[in-house]
Amino acid sequence: MKKTGVVAVALFFTIATAAQAQAKQAAPGSNPLIRDKFTADPAPLVVGDTLYLYVGHDEAQRDEMFNMREWLVYSTKDMKTWTDHGPIMNVTDFKWAKKDAWASQVIERNGKFWFYAAVEHDASHPGKAIAVAVSDTPTGPFVDAKGSALITNEMTPKGPHSWEDIDPTVFTDDDGTTWIAWGNRNCYIAKLSANMIDIDGPIREITPPHFEEGPWLHKRGSLYYLTYASLDRTTHRDERVSYSTAPSIQGPWTYRGTLTGSGKYSFTIHPGIAEFNGKSYLFLHNATLAIGDQNGAIGRRAVTVEYLHYNADGTMKPVVQTDAGVSAPARP
Ligand code: FUB
């Protein structure tokens, strides 16, 4: 074969292999879930037959650390095909906030959808803060529900840095009380008032071992779970997911160890848990996605999902992060 023929054949096989790899990657339900935008900090919410997934939009350029200006929402009915509903809010919709559309969670209460999110407050309350917005539908439009921050940096004891008050998780207990937990390095919990826009009572610190950020509260059976991004700086460079359980939302919390390893190529990881159509899911993020000439990075992440399995005693089985995600049926 002539040299040009060899090159043509080699090129054909290279393209065919790349296309096959891409087709394989794109199997519905495989990871990452969203491939046309960088997304982070997944927060699922089940409403009827639909799972909504709220994420932050990562727009970091080159070696920028984070550039997050808006939150997006996607929905699915089968965990395989996702509908993009676009942005639900921009950080500038909170007039008192400066920047940083960081981690969020939405909860349904009294026929409305309440959105809690971490942002950077303006100079009147320096540091990170927690915002609350409301909508009549899960896909928005959401509007600032309070006109000021729900939680500011001064409301918690002075932490090691100014981004201590981030990453809200919200959970309504069987008695109808909604709780909010949040934090970075220190983890706090408080009751929300029935109006959903005020803190009712004291803020308590519940920091579990190796807590870094990204707490997620949920309950299964009679057990309460506090799942979070953990970092044991003596042994690891990147965050993993760990969790604690308790017989009541008030504790006492028992540390149960790590649930996952690190997200591939990512310093951060961020858990979000949901039961949907009889199965349990753990949403995470990693930094494996490349879009055009932009590779994954600390500020260019991609949300993923894995099946979550429980042991008979309620502990969660370790989760291995895969490319296949939920494209294949869960093991029995
Ligand atoms: O996405 C910005 C911040 O990085 C989040 O608030 C943290 O949980 C970490 O994922």
py3Dmol code that shows the C-alpha trace and the ligand (Angstrom):
import py3Dmol

protein = """\
ATOM      1  CA  MET A   1       0.000   0.000   0.000  1.00  0.00           C
ATOM      2  CA  LYS A   2       1.222   3.494  -0.824  1.00  0.00           C
ATOM      3  CA  LYS A   3       2.136   5.783   2.098  1.00  0.00           C
ATOM      4  CA  THR A   4      -0.959   7.963   1.452  1.00  0.00           C
ATOM      5  CA  GLY A   5      -3.126   4.827   1.520  1.00  0.00           C
ATOM      6  CA  VAL A   6      -1.639   3.770   4.876  1.00  0.00           C
ATOM      7  CA  VAL A   7      -2.282   7.242   6.288  1.00  0.00           C
ATOM      8  CA  ALA A   8      -5.875   7.195   4.994  1.00  0.00           C
ATOM      9  CA  VAL A   9      -6.545   3.764   6.545  1.00  0.00           C
ATOM     10  CA  ALA A  10      -4.945   4.840   9.848  1.00  0.00           C
ATOM     11  CA  LEU A  11      -7.051   8.024   9.841  1.00  0.00           C
ATOM     12  CA  PHE A  12     -10.205   6.016   9.114  1.00  0.00           C
ATOM     13  CA  PHE A  13      -9.548   3.711  12.081  1.00  0.00           C
ATOM     14  CA  THR A  14      -8.698   6.627  14.379  1.00  0.00           C
ATOM     15  CA  ILE A  15     -11.950   8.408  13.498  1.00  0.00           C
ATOM     16  CA  ALA A  16     -13.966   5.180  13.732  1.00  0.00           C
ATOM     17  CA  THR A  17     -12.476   4.370  17.158  1.00  0.00           C
ATOM     18  CA  ALA A  18     -13.102   7.911  18.434  1.00  0.00           C
ATOM     19  CA  ALA A  19     -16.689   7.792  17.133  1.00  0.00           C
ATOM     20  CA  GLN A  20     -17.242   4.394  18.742  1.00  0.00           C
ATOM     21  CA  ALA A  21     -15.824   5.676  22.011  1.00  0.00           C
ATOM     22  CA  GLN A  22     -18.083   8.722  21.827  1.00  0.00           C
ATOM     23  CA  ALA A  23     -21.152   6.616  20.984  1.00  0.00           C
ATOM     24  CA  LYS A  24     -20.297   4.350  23.905  1.00  0.00           C
ATOM     25  CA  GLN A  25     -19.868   7.351  26.200  1.00  0.00           C
ATOM     26  CA  ALA A  26     -23.183   8.766  25.139  1.00  0.00           C
ATOM     27  CA  ALA A  27     -25.300   5.748  26.186  1.00  0.00           C
ATOM     28  CA  PRO A  28     -28.333   7.276  27.909  1.00  0.00           C
ATOM     29  CA  GLY A  29     -27.765   7.381  31.668  1.00  0.00           C
ATOM     30  CA  SER A  30     -23.973   7.217  31.375  1.00  0.00           C
ATOM     31  CA  ASN A  31     -21.691   9.763  33.002  1.00  0.00           C
ATOM     32  CA  PRO A  32     -21.356  12.661  32.851  1.00  0.00           C
ATOM     33  CA  LEU A  33     -25.070  13.378  32.567  1.00  0.00           C
ATOM     34  CA  ILE A  34     -24.841  16.820  30.963  1.00  0.00           C
ATOM     35  CA  ARG A  35     -22.277  17.200  28.175  1.00  0.00           C
ATOM     36  CA  ASP A  36     -22.831  20.590  26.583  1.00  0.00           C
ATOM     37  CA  LYS A  37     -22.173  22.664  29.725  1.00  0.00           C
ATOM     38  CA  PHE A  38     -19.971  22.285  32.775  1.00  0.00           C
ATOM     39  CA  THR A  39     -22.173  21.661  35.809  1.00  0.00           C
ATOM     40  CA  ALA A  40     -21.515  21.174  39.521  1.00  0.00           C
ATOM     41  CA  ASP A  41     -23.081  20.679  42.951  1.00  0.00           C
ATOM     42  CA  PRO A  42     -26.032  18.467  41.930  1.00  0.00           C
ATOM     43  CA  ALA A  43     -29.209  18.686  44.026  1.00  0.00           C
ATOM     44  CA  PRO A  44     -32.061  16.330  43.043  1.00  0.00           C
ATOM     45  CA  LEU A  45     -35.734  16.906  43.863  1.00  0.00           C
ATOM     46  CA  VAL A  46     -38.502  14.415  43.075  1.00  0.00           C
ATOM     47  CA  VAL A  47     -41.924  15.846  42.234  1.00  0.00           C
ATOM     48  CA  GLY A  48     -44.475  13.218  41.183  1.00  0.00           C
ATOM     49  CA  ASP A  49     -43.113  11.239  38.249  1.00  0.00           C
ATOM     50  CA  THR A  50     -40.240  13.649  37.569  1.00  0.00           C
ATOM     51  CA  LEU A  51     -36.788  14.103  39.030  1.00  0.00           C
ATOM     52  CA  TYR A  52     -35.474  17.668  38.815  1.00  0.00           C
ATOM     53  CA  LEU A  53     -31.741  18.236  39.048  1.00  0.00           C
ATOM     54  CA  TYR A  54     -30.480  21.669  40.139  1.00  0.00           C
ATOM     55  CA  VAL A  55     -26.849  22.460  39.386  1.00  0.00           C
ATOM     56  CA  GLY A  56     -24.458  25.362  39.381  1.00  0.00           C
ATOM     57  CA  HIS A  57     -23.128  26.432  35.968  1.00  0.00           C
ATOM     58  CA  ASP A  58     -19.323  26.241  35.893  1.00  0.00           C
ATOM     59  CA  GLU A  59     -17.928  28.830  33.498  1.00  0.00           C
ATOM     60  CA  ALA A  60     -14.298  29.070  34.632  1.00  0.00           C
ATOM     61  CA  GLN A  61     -11.930  30.053  31.839  1.00  0.00           C
ATOM     62  CA  ARG A  62      -8.384  28.722  31.557  1.00  0.00           C
ATOM     63  CA  ASP A  63      -6.903  28.505  35.101  1.00  0.00           C
ATOM     64  CA  GLU A  64      -9.618  30.561  36.790  1.00  0.00           C
ATOM     65  CA  MET A  65     -10.669  28.761  39.984  1.00  0.00           C
ATOM     66  CA  PHE A  66     -14.467  29.260  39.923  1.00  0.00           C
ATOM     67  CA  ASN A  67     -16.733  31.379  37.755  1.00  0.00           C
ATOM     68  CA  MET A  68     -20.331  30.575  38.640  1.00  0.00           C
ATOM     69  CA  ARG A  69     -23.043  33.102  37.816  1.00  0.00           C
ATOM     70  CA  GLU A  70     -26.235  31.102  37.459  1.00  0.00           C
ATOM     71  CA  TRP A  71     -28.069  27.957  38.467  1.00  0.00           C
ATOM     72  CA  LEU A  72     -29.592  25.554  35.929  1.00  0.00           C
ATOM     73  CA  VAL A  73     -32.281  22.904  36.185  1.00  0.00           C
ATOM     74  CA  TYR A  74     -32.742  19.671  34.236  1.00  0.00           C
ATOM     75  CA  SER A  75     -35.467  17.054  34.537  1.00  0.00           C
ATOM     76  CA  THR A  76     -35.932  13.383  33.761  1.00  0.00           C
ATOM     77  CA  LYS A  77     -38.663  10.784  34.059  1.00  0.00           C
ATOM     78  CA  ASP A  78     -36.463   7.755  33.377  1.00  0.00           C
ATOM     79  CA  MET A  79     -32.963   8.717  34.595  1.00  0.00           C
ATOM     80  CA  LYS A  80     -31.751   8.346  31.006  1.00  0.00           C
ATOM     81  CA  THR A  81     -33.036  11.301  29.032  1.00  0.00           C
ATOM     82  CA  TRP A  82     -32.664  14.779  30.453  1.00  0.00           C
ATOM     83  CA  THR A  83     -34.572  17.929  29.538  1.00  0.00           C
ATOM     84  CA  ASP A  84     -32.720  21.221  29.847  1.00  0.00           C
ATOM     85  CA  HIS A  85     -34.979  23.913  31.369  1.00  0.00           C
ATOM     86  CA  GLY A  86     -32.243  26.536  31.298  1.00  0.00           C
ATOM     87  CA  PRO A  87     -31.187  28.920  34.066  1.00  0.00           C
ATOM     88  CA  ILE A  88     -33.537  29.330  37.036  1.00  0.00           C
ATOM     89  CA  MET A  89     -31.728  32.295  38.577  1.00  0.00           C
ATOM     90  CA  ASN A  90     -28.668  34.462  38.211  1.00  0.00           C
ATOM     91  CA  VAL A  91     -26.697  35.455  41.305  1.00  0.00           C
ATOM     92  CA  THR A  92     -27.487  39.120  40.512  1.00  0.00           C
ATOM     93  CA  ASP A  93     -31.197  38.351  41.117  1.00  0.00           C
ATOM     94  CA  PHE A  94     -30.216  38.605  44.789  1.00  0.00           C
ATOM     95  CA  LYS A  95     -29.617  42.361  44.842  1.00  0.00           C
ATOM     96  CA  TRP A  96     -27.505  42.144  48.006  1.00  0.00           C
ATOM     97  CA  ALA A  97     -25.194  39.452  46.577  1.00  0.00           C
ATOM     98  CA  LYS A  98     -21.992  40.142  44.664  1.00  0.00           C
ATOM     99  CA  LYS A  99     -21.113  36.893  42.890  1.00  0.00           C
ATOM    100  CA  ASP A 100     -20.696  33.110  43.171  1.00  0.00           C
ATOM    101  CA  ALA A 101     -23.726  30.958  42.353  1.00  0.00           C
ATOM    102  CA  TRP A 102     -22.460  28.130  44.543  1.00  0.00           C
ATOM    103  CA  ALA A 103     -24.217  25.007  45.820  1.00  0.00           C
ATOM    104  CA  SER A 104     -27.990  24.968  46.177  1.00  0.00           C
ATOM    105  CA  GLN A 105     -30.984  22.789  46.990  1.00  0.00           C
ATOM    106  CA  VAL A 106     -34.714  23.099  46.293  1.00  0.00           C
ATOM    107  CA  ILE A 107     -37.458  21.751  48.564  1.00  0.00           C
ATOM    108  CA  GLU A 108     -41.231  21.699  48.080  1.00  0.00           C
ATOM    109  CA  ARG A 109     -43.348  23.102  50.907  1.00  0.00           C
ATOM    110  CA  ASN A 110     -46.920  24.367  51.061  1.00  0.00           C
ATOM    111  CA  GLY A 111     -47.320  24.120  47.286  1.00  0.00           C
ATOM    112  CA  LYS A 112     -44.247  26.275  46.591  1.00  0.00           C
ATOM    113  CA  PHE A 113     -40.657  25.495  45.680  1.00  0.00           C
ATOM    114  CA  TRP A 114     -38.009  26.979  47.957  1.00  0.00           C
ATOM    115  CA  PHE A 115     -34.501  27.443  46.625  1.00  0.00           C
ATOM    116  CA  TYR A 116     -31.567  27.820  49.059  1.00  0.00           C
ATOM    117  CA  ALA A 117     -28.153  28.720  47.679  1.00  0.00           C
ATOM    118  CA  ALA A 118     -24.693  29.892  48.691  1.00  0.00           C
ATOM    119  CA  VAL A 119     -23.553  33.273  47.329  1.00  0.00           C
ATOM    120  CA  GLU A 120     -20.969  35.963  48.123  1.00  0.00           C
ATOM    121  CA  HIS A 121     -22.595  38.797  50.088  1.00  0.00           C
ATOM    122  CA  ASP A 122     -21.856  42.449  49.285  1.00  0.00           C
ATOM    123  CA  ALA A 123     -19.641  44.527  51.601  1.00  0.00           C
ATOM    124  CA  SER A 124     -22.458  45.069  54.137  1.00  0.00           C
ATOM    125  CA  HIS A 125     -21.967  41.471  55.393  1.00  0.00           C
ATOM    126  CA  PRO A 126     -18.602  40.329  54.026  1.00  0.00           C
ATOM    127  CA  GLY A 127     -18.155  36.659  53.253  1.00  0.00           C
ATOM    128  CA  LYS A 128     -20.384  33.936  51.929  1.00  0.00           C
ATOM    129  CA  ALA A 129     -24.083  33.888  52.766  1.00  0.00           C
ATOM    130  CA  ILE A 130     -27.155  31.758  52.161  1.00  0.00           C
ATOM    131  CA  ALA A 131     -29.968  33.080  49.988  1.00  0.00           C
ATOM    132  CA  VAL A 132     -33.579  31.884  49.722  1.00  0.00           C
ATOM    133  CA  ALA A 133     -35.825  32.221  46.676  1.00  0.00           C
ATOM    134  CA  VAL A 134     -39.278  30.906  45.825  1.00  0.00           C
ATOM    135  CA  SER A 135     -41.267  29.768  42.813  1.00  0.00           C
ATOM    136  CA  ASP A 136     -44.658  28.248  42.025  1.00  0.00           C
ATOM    137  CA  THR A 137     -43.052  25.586  39.850  1.00  0.00           C
ATOM    138  CA  PRO A 138     -39.854  23.507  40.084  1.00  0.00           C
ATOM    139  CA  THR A 139     -38.488  25.094  36.915  1.00  0.00           C
ATOM    140  CA  GLY A 140     -38.996  28.684  38.045  1.00  0.00           C
ATOM    141  CA  PRO A 141     -38.967  31.585  37.645  1.00  0.00           C
ATOM    142  CA  PHE A 142     -37.533  31.878  41.172  1.00  0.00           C
ATOM    143  CA  VAL A 143     -37.480  35.249  42.942  1.00  0.00           C
ATOM    144  CA  ASP A 144     -35.621  36.386  46.043  1.00  0.00           C
ATOM    145  CA  ALA A 145     -38.042  35.437  48.845  1.00  0.00           C
ATOM    146  CA  LYS A 146     -36.553  37.581  51.605  1.00  0.00           C
ATOM    147  CA  GLY A 147     -34.748  40.535  50.039  1.00  0.00           C
ATOM    148  CA  SER A 148     -31.766  39.860  52.308  1.00  0.00           C
ATOM    149  CA  ALA A 149     -29.613  36.894  53.277  1.00  0.00           C
ATOM    150  CA  LEU A 150     -31.095  34.070  55.348  1.00  0.00           C
ATOM    151  CA  ILE A 151     -27.674  33.349  56.861  1.00  0.00           C
ATOM    152  CA  THR A 152     -24.656  35.666  56.923  1.00  0.00           C
ATOM    153  CA  ASN A 153     -21.101  35.066  57.992  1.00  0.00           C
ATOM    154  CA  GLU A 154     -21.637  36.916  61.301  1.00  0.00           C
ATOM    155  CA  MET A 155     -24.410  34.550  62.374  1.00  0.00           C
ATOM    156  CA  THR A 156     -22.007  31.663  62.997  1.00  0.00           C
ATOM    157  CA  PRO A 157     -18.917  31.635  65.220  1.00  0.00           C
ATOM    158  CA  LYS A 158     -15.845  32.992  63.442  1.00  0.00           C
ATOM    159  CA  GLY A 159     -14.619  30.128  61.258  1.00  0.00           C
ATOM    160  CA  PRO A 160     -11.245  29.562  59.647  1.00  0.00           C
ATOM    161  CA  HIS A 161     -12.155  31.626  56.566  1.00  0.00           C
ATOM    162  CA  SER A 162     -14.867  33.760  54.952  1.00  0.00           C
ATOM    163  CA  TRP A 163     -16.579  30.943  53.022  1.00  0.00           C
ATOM    164  CA  GLU A 164     -17.756  29.038  56.070  1.00  0.00           C
ATOM    165  CA  ASP A 165     -21.476  29.634  55.413  1.00  0.00           C
ATOM    166  CA  ILE A 166     -22.078  27.764  52.145  1.00  0.00           C
ATOM    167  CA  ASP A 167     -23.788  24.690  50.743  1.00  0.00           C
ATOM    168  CA  PRO A 168     -27.281  24.632  52.263  1.00  0.00           C
ATOM    169  CA  THR A 169     -29.210  21.359  52.492  1.00  0.00           C
ATOM    170  CA  VAL A 170     -32.875  21.395  53.496  1.00  0.00           C
ATOM    171  CA  PHE A 171     -34.961  18.584  54.898  1.00  0.00           C
ATOM    172  CA  THR A 172     -38.529  18.387  56.244  1.00  0.00           C
ATOM    173  CA  ASP A 173     -38.964  15.957  59.129  1.00  0.00           C
ATOM    174  CA  ASP A 174     -42.063  13.836  59.808  1.00  0.00           C
ATOM    175  CA  ASP A 175     -43.376  16.431  62.291  1.00  0.00           C
ATOM    176  CA  GLY A 176     -43.397  19.059  59.526  1.00  0.00           C
ATOM    177  CA  THR A 177     -40.333  20.968  60.757  1.00  0.00           C
ATOM    178  CA  THR A 178     -37.922  21.959  57.994  1.00  0.00           C
ATOM    179  CA  TRP A 179     -34.236  21.982  58.913  1.00  0.00           C
ATOM    180  CA  ILE A 180     -31.338  23.630  57.144  1.00  0.00           C
ATOM    181  CA  ALA A 181     -27.745  22.449  57.491  1.00  0.00           C
ATOM    182  CA  TRP A 182     -24.733  24.052  55.829  1.00  0.00           C
ATOM    183  CA  GLY A 183     -21.060  24.835  56.159  1.00  0.00           C
ATOM    184  CA  ASN A 184     -17.452  24.589  55.127  1.00  0.00           C
ATOM    185  CA  ARG A 185     -15.059  23.063  57.687  1.00  0.00           C
ATOM    186  CA  ASN A 186     -17.737  23.636  60.345  1.00  0.00           C
ATOM    187  CA  CYS A 187     -21.187  22.162  59.797  1.00  0.00           C
ATOM    188  CA  TYR A 188     -24.238  23.904  61.269  1.00  0.00           C
ATOM    189  CA  ILE A 189     -27.915  23.073  61.595  1.00  0.00           C
ATOM    190  CA  ALA A 190     -30.982  25.175  62.440  1.00  0.00           C
ATOM    191  CA  LYS A 191     -34.760  25.031  62.190  1.00  0.00           C
ATOM    192  CA  LEU A 192     -36.484  27.053  59.506  1.00  0.00           C
ATOM    193  CA  SER A 193     -39.628  28.990  60.441  1.00  0.00           C
ATOM    194  CA  ALA A 194     -42.877  27.860  58.844  1.00  0.00           C
ATOM    195  CA  ASN A 195     -42.535  30.818  56.421  1.00  0.00           C
ATOM    196  CA  MET A 196     -39.321  29.143  55.090  1.00  0.00           C
ATOM    197  CA  ILE A 197     -37.413  32.449  55.029  1.00  0.00           C
ATOM    198  CA  ASP A 198     -36.302  32.821  58.660  1.00  0.00           C
ATOM    199  CA  ILE A 199     -34.214  30.811  61.096  1.00  0.00           C
ATOM    200  CA  ASP A 200     -36.245  29.703  64.104  1.00  0.00           C
ATOM    201  CA  GLY A 201     -34.158  29.137  67.222  1.00  0.00           C
ATOM    202  CA  PRO A 202     -30.477  28.468  67.792  1.00  0.00           C
ATOM    203  CA  ILE A 203     -27.856  27.514  65.240  1.00  0.00           C
ATOM    204  CA  ARG A 204     -26.046  24.372  66.454  1.00  0.00           C
ATOM    205  CA  GLU A 205     -22.702  23.035  65.293  1.00  0.00           C
ATOM    206  CA  ILE A 206     -22.750  19.337  64.276  1.00  0.00           C
ATOM    207  CA  THR A 207     -19.427  19.045  62.419  1.00  0.00           C
ATOM    208  CA  PRO A 208     -18.790  15.351  61.646  1.00  0.00           C
ATOM    209  CA  PRO A 209     -15.287  13.849  61.158  1.00  0.00           C
ATOM    210  CA  HIS A 210     -13.304  15.222  58.203  1.00  0.00           C
ATOM    211  CA  PHE A 211     -16.200  17.515  57.234  1.00  0.00           C
ATOM    212  CA  GLU A 212     -15.235  19.839  54.414  1.00  0.00           C
ATOM    213  CA  GLU A 213     -18.478  21.043  52.750  1.00  0.00           C
ATOM    214  CA  GLY A 214     -21.547  19.974  50.748  1.00  0.00           C
ATOM    215  CA  PRO A 215     -23.766  18.439  53.468  1.00  0.00           C
ATOM    216  CA  TRP A 216     -26.888  16.548  52.339  1.00  0.00           C
ATOM    217  CA  LEU A 217     -29.641  15.564  54.810  1.00  0.00           C
ATOM    218  CA  HIS A 218     -32.053  12.723  54.141  1.00  0.00           C
ATOM    219  CA  LYS A 219     -34.033  10.081  55.992  1.00  0.00           C
ATOM    220  CA  ARG A 220     -34.686   6.445  55.086  1.00  0.00           C
ATOM    221  CA  GLY A 221     -36.825   4.275  57.333  1.00  0.00           C
ATOM    222  CA  SER A 222     -36.122   5.480  60.837  1.00  0.00           C
ATOM    223  CA  LEU A 223     -32.530   6.553  60.155  1.00  0.00           C
ATOM    224  CA  TYR A 224     -31.303  10.105  59.435  1.00  0.00           C
ATOM    225  CA  TYR A 225     -28.281  10.620  57.190  1.00  0.00           C
ATOM    226  CA  LEU A 226     -25.796  13.466  56.993  1.00  0.00           C
ATOM    227  CA  THR A 227     -23.729  12.850  53.855  1.00  0.00           C
ATOM    228  CA  TYR A 228     -20.968  15.324  52.961  1.00  0.00           C
ATOM    229  CA  ALA A 229     -17.770  16.128  51.089  1.00  0.00           C
ATOM    230  CA  SER A 230     -14.935  15.105  53.398  1.00  0.00           C
ATOM    231  CA  LEU A 231     -11.225  15.755  53.350  1.00  0.00           C
ATOM    232  CA  ASP A 232      -8.694  14.048  55.564  1.00  0.00           C
ATOM    233  CA  ARG A 233      -5.725  16.263  54.765  1.00  0.00           C
ATOM    234  CA  THR A 234      -3.290  13.805  56.329  1.00  0.00           C
ATOM    235  CA  THR A 235      -4.084  11.124  53.744  1.00  0.00           C
ATOM    236  CA  HIS A 236      -5.788  12.688  50.719  1.00  0.00           C
ATOM    237  CA  ARG A 237      -5.452  15.641  48.365  1.00  0.00           C
ATOM    238  CA  ASP A 238      -9.027  15.639  47.049  1.00  0.00           C
ATOM    239  CA  GLU A 239     -12.418  15.455  48.669  1.00  0.00           C
ATOM    240  CA  ARG A 240     -14.341  12.207  49.013  1.00  0.00           C
ATOM    241  CA  VAL A 241     -17.867  11.596  50.306  1.00  0.00           C
ATOM    242  CA  SER A 242     -18.389  10.445  53.900  1.00  0.00           C
ATOM    243  CA  TYR A 243     -21.491  10.152  56.052  1.00  0.00           C
ATOM    244  CA  SER A 244     -22.940   9.898  59.547  1.00  0.00           C
ATOM    245  CA  THR A 245     -26.287   8.545  60.707  1.00  0.00           C
ATOM    246  CA  ALA A 246     -28.533   9.366  63.650  1.00  0.00           C
ATOM    247  CA  PRO A 247     -31.786   8.139  65.200  1.00  0.00           C
ATOM    248  CA  SER A 248     -33.140  11.711  65.118  1.00  0.00           C
ATOM    249  CA  ILE A 249     -32.375  14.910  63.230  1.00  0.00           C
ATOM    250  CA  GLN A 250     -31.127  16.243  66.583  1.00  0.00           C
ATOM    251  CA  GLY A 251     -28.492  13.457  66.698  1.00  0.00           C
ATOM    252  CA  PRO A 252     -26.479  11.924  68.162  1.00  0.00           C
ATOM    253  CA  TRP A 253     -24.631  11.435  64.869  1.00  0.00           C
ATOM    254  CA  THR A 254     -22.467   8.338  64.379  1.00  0.00           C
ATOM    255  CA  TYR A 255     -19.684   8.515  61.807  1.00  0.00           C
ATOM    256  CA  ARG A 256     -20.021   5.744  59.195  1.00  0.00           C
ATOM    257  CA  GLY A 257     -16.862   6.305  57.145  1.00  0.00           C
ATOM    258  CA  THR A 258     -16.388   7.084  53.470  1.00  0.00           C
ATOM    259  CA  LEU A 259     -19.020   6.403  50.842  1.00  0.00           C
ATOM    260  CA  THR A 260     -16.999   7.246  47.703  1.00  0.00           C
ATOM    261  CA  GLY A 261     -13.510   7.996  46.510  1.00  0.00           C
ATOM    262  CA  SER A 262     -12.631  11.329  44.893  1.00  0.00           C
ATOM    263  CA  GLY A 263     -14.305  12.586  41.727  1.00  0.00           C
ATOM    264  CA  LYS A 264     -11.919  11.947  38.820  1.00  0.00           C
ATOM    265  CA  TYR A 265      -9.640  14.988  38.170  1.00  0.00           C
ATOM    266  CA  SER A 266     -11.675  17.047  40.668  1.00  0.00           C
ATOM    267  CA  PHE A 267     -10.640  18.546  43.988  1.00  0.00           C
ATOM    268  CA  THR A 268     -14.285  18.908  45.028  1.00  0.00           C
ATOM    269  CA  ILE A 269     -17.102  16.393  45.119  1.00  0.00           C
ATOM    270  CA  HIS A 270     -20.673  17.090  46.164  1.00  0.00           C
ATOM    271  CA  PRO A 271     -23.345  14.520  47.127  1.00  0.00           C
ATOM    272  CA  GLY A 272     -27.073  14.744  46.389  1.00  0.00           C
ATOM    273  CA  ILE A 273     -29.339  11.793  47.210  1.00  0.00           C
ATOM    274  CA  ALA A 274     -32.813  10.849  45.943  1.00  0.00           C
ATOM    275  CA  GLU A 275     -35.238   7.918  45.894  1.00  0.00           C
ATOM    276  CA  PHE A 276     -36.959   7.783  42.511  1.00  0.00           C
ATOM    277  CA  ASN A 277     -39.209   5.108  41.006  1.00  0.00           C
ATOM    278  CA  GLY A 278     -38.174   2.600  43.663  1.00  0.00           C
ATOM    279  CA  LYS A 279     -34.412   3.086  43.333  1.00  0.00           C
ATOM    280  CA  SER A 280     -31.864   5.143  45.255  1.00  0.00           C
ATOM    281  CA  TYR A 281     -29.435   7.440  43.510  1.00  0.00           C
ATOM    282  CA  LEU A 282     -26.298   9.304  44.515  1.00  0.00           C
ATOM    283  CA  PHE A 283     -25.479  12.371  42.404  1.00  0.00           C
ATOM    284  CA  LEU A 284     -21.890  13.628  42.392  1.00  0.00           C
ATOM    285  CA  HIS A 285     -19.569  15.613  40.183  1.00  0.00           C
ATOM    286  CA  ASN A 286     -16.146  15.022  38.675  1.00  0.00           C
ATOM    287  CA  ALA A 287     -13.993  16.893  36.154  1.00  0.00           C
ATOM    288  CA  THR A 288     -13.787  14.413  33.273  1.00  0.00           C
ATOM    289  CA  LEU A 289     -15.772  16.407  30.706  1.00  0.00           C
ATOM    290  CA  ALA A 290     -14.026  18.279  27.899  1.00  0.00           C
ATOM    291  CA  ILE A 291     -15.957  20.743  25.743  1.00  0.00           C
ATOM    292  CA  GLY A 292     -14.086  22.010  22.702  1.00  0.00           C
ATOM    293  CA  ASP A 293     -10.624  23.013  23.899  1.00  0.00           C
ATOM    294  CA  GLN A 294     -11.773  23.351  27.518  1.00  0.00           C
ATOM    295  CA  ASN A 295     -10.774  20.398  29.671  1.00  0.00           C
ATOM    296  CA  GLY A 296     -12.325  19.538  33.007  1.00  0.00           C
ATOM    297  CA  ALA A 297     -10.789  21.472  35.915  1.00  0.00           C
ATOM    298  CA  ILE A 298     -11.480  22.620  39.448  1.00  0.00           C
ATOM    299  CA  GLY A 299     -13.969  25.138  38.031  1.00  0.00           C
ATOM    300  CA  ARG A 300     -15.183  23.037  35.061  1.00  0.00           C
ATOM    301  CA  ARG A 301     -16.973  20.073  36.551  1.00  0.00           C
ATOM    302  CA  ALA A 302     -19.632  17.643  35.327  1.00  0.00           C
ATOM    303  CA  VAL A 303     -22.474  16.050  37.286  1.00  0.00           C
ATOM    304  CA  THR A 304     -22.742  12.270  37.464  1.00  0.00           C
ATOM    305  CA  VAL A 305     -25.056   9.717  39.023  1.00  0.00           C
ATOM    306  CA  GLU A 306     -24.664   6.235  40.483  1.00  0.00           C
ATOM    307  CA  TYR A 307     -27.048   3.724  41.975  1.00  0.00           C
ATOM    308  CA  LEU A 308     -27.023   3.796  45.772  1.00  0.00           C
ATOM    309  CA  HIS A 309     -27.528   0.576  47.744  1.00  0.00           C
ATOM    310  CA  TYR A 310     -28.186   0.143  51.450  1.00  0.00           C
ATOM    311  CA  ASN A 311     -27.262  -2.691  53.801  1.00  0.00           C
ATOM    312  CA  ALA A 312     -29.938  -4.283  55.980  1.00  0.00           C
ATOM    313  CA  ASP A 313     -28.756  -2.197  58.962  1.00  0.00           C
ATOM    314  CA  GLY A 314     -29.314   1.015  57.002  1.00  0.00           C
ATOM    315  CA  THR A 315     -25.658   1.767  56.282  1.00  0.00           C
ATOM    316  CA  MET A 316     -24.910   2.706  52.671  1.00  0.00           C
ATOM    317  CA  LYS A 317     -22.769   0.417  50.535  1.00  0.00           C
ATOM    318  CA  PRO A 318     -19.591   2.056  49.202  1.00  0.00           C
ATOM    319  CA  VAL A 319     -20.234   3.624  45.790  1.00  0.00           C
ATOM    320  CA  VAL A 320     -17.759   3.144  42.949  1.00  0.00           C
ATOM    321  CA  GLN A 321     -17.834   5.988  40.423  1.00  0.00           C
ATOM    322  CA  THR A 322     -18.262   4.711  36.866  1.00  0.00           C
ATOM    323  CA  ASP A 323     -18.557   5.922  33.273  1.00  0.00           C
ATOM    324  CA  ALA A 324     -21.604   3.665  32.816  1.00  0.00           C
ATOM    325  CA  GLY A 325     -23.563   5.502  35.527  1.00  0.00           C
ATOM    326  CA  VAL A 326     -27.149   4.252  35.416  1.00  0.00           C
ATOM    327  CA  SER A 327     -27.130   3.319  31.709  1.00  0.00           C
ATOM    328  CA  ALA A 328     -27.441  -0.365  32.691  1.00  0.00           C
ATOM    329  CA  PRO A 329     -29.997  -1.753  35.161  1.00  0.00           C
ATOM    330  CA  ALA A 330     -29.059  -1.660  38.854  1.00  0.00           C
ATOM    331  CA  ARG A 331     -27.745  -4.908  40.266  1.00  0.00           C
ATOM    332  CA  PRO A 332     -30.393  -6.745  42.302  1.00  0.00           C
TER     333      PRO A 332
END
"""
ligand_1 = """\
10
FUB
O -19.199 24.914 43.409
C -18.642 25.834 44.321
C -18.291 25.134 45.602
O -17.394 24.057 45.337
C -19.464 24.466 46.287
O -20.245 25.350 47.025
C -18.772 23.411 47.083
O -19.613 22.397 47.554
C -17.757 22.902 46.077
O -18.334 21.975 45.188
"""
view = py3Dmol.view(width=600, height=400)
view.addModel(protein, "pdb")
view.setStyle({"model": 0}, {"cartoon": {"style": "trace"}})
view.addModel(ligand_1, "xyz")
view.setStyle({"model": 1}, {"stick": {}})
view.zoomTo()
view.show()
